[in-house]
Amino acid sequence: MFAPALAVLLCLPALQAETKPDVREEILVVVNKHIITRRALTQAVEQQHAALYRQFSGKELDEKLMNAREKTLQGLVDAYLLEDKGSELGSPVTDEYVRASLDGIKKENNFATDADLERAIKGSLGIGLNEFKKRQKQQATQQFVLQREVFSKVAVEDNELRAYYEDHKDEYRLPSRFRIRELVLAKGATAEDQAEARKTLETVQTELKGGKSFEELARHHSTSPSKATGGDLGWMNKGFLRAAIEDAAVKLKPEQVSAPIETDKDIYLIQLIALEDAPVTSFAEVKAKILEKLQEPKAQNAIEQYLASLRMRANIRYLIPKEQILKG
């Protein structure tokens, strides 16, 4: 549902909020000025397991689960190292940056409010909006560091980018949209009501053949609130109306009127005003995204080498032997 992060970030679990531990908190690892507690690791492992169960099954799932705890622990350590490196490099990821990112997600997914976004997040990730904001900020900081320190040094020729774009144009195709007028006749609850509705339908169809405009007839006869605009629903992307109406609309020519479309409660006539084929986003607009996609596989070894160098320079202390931590 949301814009993809760099692949490596999927291996880095979200950091838990740092609070002063009480006497019951067991500290497992100290990473520079940060701490990883047993509770934080347990929560991260549970989240990782849940994510793996959503993505994999069978033998592949079993293989992923075998080393999930070790990868999660390493991911927590690396996430703190990247966070510290981001501070050192003057990361531009601010609360305003995150707010703009959320607004972009809302726009891309047609969410009108933060509440709509939060419902979607809880449904897919099981977390609230505040936790999602925190993760967005952490991941954006990690991405900033890796982009500056690793990805920017991985060369991808312009002709490679162009070739990928030409081969994958459908991935960058925007939704097609159409504009229609509707004339809706309510069937009513009784046999007499339904007979009256069909009589009105015959009248409308006769008047259309006689040259009356669909817009005028919609204003006079339609039982839908859209009668105020002559039945004009404005521009709409596919997926917002009943499938039967959309299917009929895209088969029409401009100004052509459909055959009656019946539902349980209503009879519809629709007129196509205009139809736009799905346009393709220009190469210039998606070039940066393609660059990131093509850099990713080339950069995997470089990323691991970079993280290894951060670990070498960091102050990482295991207060509990790592082997014991991994046993659970």
Sequence and secondary structure as in RCSB ss.txt:
>XXXX:A:sequence
MFAPALAVLLCLPALQAETKPDVREEILVVVNKHIITRRALTQAVEQQHAALYRQFSGKELDEKLMNAREKTLQG
LVDAYLLEDKGSELGSPVTDEYVRASLDGIKKENNFATDADLERAIKGSLGIGLNEFKKRQKQQATQQFVLQREV
FSKVAVEDNELRAYYEDHKDEYRLPSRFRIRELVLAKGATAEDQAEARKTLETVQTELKGGKSFEELARHHSTSP
SKATGGDLGWMNKGFLRAAIEDAAVKLKPEQVSAPIETDKDIYLIQLIALEDAPVTSFAEVKAKILEKLQEPKAQ
NAIEQYLASLRMRANIRYLIPKEQILKG
>XXXX:A:secstr
      GGGGGS          TT  EEEEETTEEEEHHHHHHHHHHHHHHHHHH  HHHHHHHHHTHHHHHHHH
HHHHHHHHHHHHHHT    HHHHHHHHHHHHHHTT  SHHHHHHHHHHHHS  HHHHHHHHHHHHHHHHHHHHHT
GGGS   HHHHHHHHHHTGGGGB   EEEEEEEEEE  SSHHHHHHHHHHHHHHHHHHHTT  HHHHHHHH  SG
GGGGTTEEEEEETTSS HHHHHHHHHS TT B   EE SSEEEEEEEEEEE   B  HHHHHHHHHHHHHHHHHH
HHHHHHHHHHHHHS EEESS HHHHHH 
